[in-house]
Structures are given as C-alpha cells and as structure tokens.
C-alpha cells in the first residue's frame, strides 16, 4: 500500500479537486499538506482550514459549510483548503452535498484543491468522479524516523544505526503523538536504547492493537523447546531466523512471505505459529475472521482492509490467520459478495504487499481451501502436520510432564508413547493434566499407572473421526511437505 505522501502526490498530480483523507491525526495531515503547499510551483500556495466552530481561517461568517464552500468557489484564491468536520455533516444533508459537488466541479483545474479530513467515511455516489481517497491510518517509516531523531537529539541520547532502525520499526503503528510521548516517557527511565527499552516499546504495541480492535497481540511466550516433533518445520524456521534483521535487509536477502500449516486438529499448528514469531523475534498479531464478518466495526471489506493496513504499519511482524478455511469457505469462482471480494483482496495483497509482514495461516478442513490460496508465490511453503509418531509422542510427553512440574525420567516414556498411539498433542497434554489433578485431589504424587488410567479415559480423534483423517491424509499427500520427516509407519 502506498504511503500517505505518495497517495497525496498522486491525487494532486491527477488534478482531483476533492481529496478525502481518512485519518484521525489532524495535525500530522495538516503538516503534510503544508509541505506540499510550500513546494508548489511556480510559487508556494497558502493553506486555509475550516471547522464547524471557527469557519475558514481569516474569513469571519463562514462557520456554515455551505457559505464556506460558496466563498471558496467564487472568491477563494489558488491554494489548499482543508475542511475538518465536513465529512460528518454530509449524510442526509442534500443541500450541502449539492454545494460540495458544484464547488468541486467549479474549482477543477484552477489551482484550488479541497481536502476533507475525517477518521472514516464513504464517498457519496455523486462525488466519486471528482474524489480521490487517501487512507492514512498510520505514519510511514520516514515520519516516525524524523520524530525519533528529534526526540533523541532533544534528550541528548544516541542510538547506533542498527538499533535506531529496529526502534523505528518497533514504533510503526503508533500515531506521531504516541511515538513522541512513549519515547519521552521511556527515556526518563532508560539512559540508553537497550534491550529493556525495546521490550517496553514492543509491549506498547499490544495497547495500539487493542485500540484498533481488529488484531489481537499475542505475547511471545513460546519457544522451539515447547514444540514437540515437526523436525522439518523446525529446520525451515531456523534457516530463516535472521532474514528480518537489519543486516539481512542491508544485504538484500529475500524475506519469506508466509507459511500455511494444515492438517490434524490438536497437533501443534497454532503453537508452531507462536514459535515462529518468538524464534524470529517478531511481534505476532492474530486476525479473527469471525470478527471481520461480524459487521460490528463496519463492512467486512473495510474491516479487512484496515486490518491489513494496521499490520503493515507495525511491520516487521507475523500475521496469524487461524483456521483460514473459515474465511474463504464460501468462496467459489464466479460468486459475488463480501466473501469473494475479501478473498480476492487477500490474494492480491499476499502477492503484492511491500511491507515485511509474514503470514502464518493454519487450516484444519483443508479440502475447503481453493487452489489459488496454496499455489507458490503466496506461501513460501505448505506444511502438512500429521499425528505425532512414537518419537514425537515421547518428546511431547516430556514437554507436558515438565510443564506440570513432573520429572520425565521417572516414567517409562516408551510405554506411555505406545499407549498414546494415534493421539494428537492436545490429547496427550490433557491426559497429563487430568492425572495430576486426580493425584492432587488424593494428596499423592503422580505415578505411571495414573497416567495410563487417565489415557484410558480419553477417546482420541483418530478413532472418532477416522474417515475424515484418512481423507485429509489422502488430500495432502501430493499437495504439501510433511512437517515431520517421513519414517516407518506405525502398526
């Protein structure tokens, strides 16, 4: 997506008389417009603002928007005119819409440009031929860099170039006011831009995403040691661990676009996504497709567009789309509606986006996925996550036993892994948890027979959904790379 500066430049170069800017940062947008006005040729142009309380700057009696627009059309000199509250007054106001349309048509190609500034809004049907929409949810990297440099200079602090670049990336996704406020607050407690400083900056991103209400920030609390098995996936992750560093970017190394993890439910796909973000030292944001289609925050297309722009603004980052098949299950070739438009937008964005956003998607019902979503160029790799084999079950048992403060060395993991043949990781975890709860109620330590007893009370999905699992294996055999190195099949 183009930066705010690029969008405004395109609008002016195209001679659109009405430019609708969608942003909640009035001061920042005004400064950008003033920059364009100061650089106008053959001479700088004035910038005049209007709001519903004060009217046009220097023009008393223009508080009424129709009067202000009429003055612009009949008396206004060449320049940039920024109307701050106009967008909110348009719905249901036919005379104002009529005046806005006539004014925009009259000032076309006269060196007068009309801007409307609002946090959100839609272009009235009558105004579409005359309007260019600039979407500016967040400042771009150059704007953030300027604020960082100014604050560091004013506080007599310094940061080495690599650390400064990481800091700028971490601050993206905040308004310029939030950037400045956060830096000044942290610099009162930190003498240098060190790891502790950076940790607090990343923690602030969670608050930003909560304000947006679209993406959920997932804390980095998982590591590769928490993921049992999946050796081929782990190798793939380790090989790419350094590709999002400033050094790799300076060398022009290609950065991965995304990975699709599909397969059995409860086998660690979601955990693997969290591990990727932790291993690569990137913030992780989860996009809930159910929230997109709920309509609570606007039309699905607009909410989805905001989500993509929001995650681009906080890049580099990992975007986690859980159960992606639920978001595209209604898509079919030739169909219409929100589902199809969102699916098309997502495919195009994955192919063309420039920001360092790594898409990690998971899918359970993989037969619902259209062929377009899994072709090369959108995801770097498609992994199939199978039910864990015996060695993986032993590793998973050890992880969950340690997670319950139990010593794996005191138990026969070979016996327990054999008893859990056909189980997924979630079922193994539940057996360990159930055994510990039962023994805690009796006030005694967990013994091997307690684990076996707990396992005997669980019916695994491989039994209750055997037909579906066979179908999934058949579908994925030639379409995905096994996340685990294939070995001798279990009897």
Secondary structure by P-SEA (a helix, b strand, c coil): cccaaaaaaaaaaacccbbbbbcccaaaaaaaaaaaaaacccbbbbbbbbccccccccccccccaaaaaaaaaccccbbbbbbccccccccccaaaaaaaaaaaaaaccccbbbbbbcccccccccccccbbbbbbccccaaaaaaaaaaaaaaacccccaaaaaaaaaaaccccaaaaaaaaaaaaaccccccaaaaaaaaaaaaaaaaaaccbbbbcccccccccccaaaaaaaaaaacccccaaaaaaccccccbbbbbccccccaaaaaaaaaaaacbbbbbbccccccccccccaaaaaaaaaaaaaaaccbbbbbccccccccccccccccaaaaaaaaaaaaaaccccbbbbbbbbcccccccccccccccccbbbbbccccaaaaaaaaaaaaaaacccccccaaaaaaaaaccccaaaaaaaaaaaaaaaaaacccccaaaaaaaaaaccccccccaaaaaaaaaaaccccccccccccccc
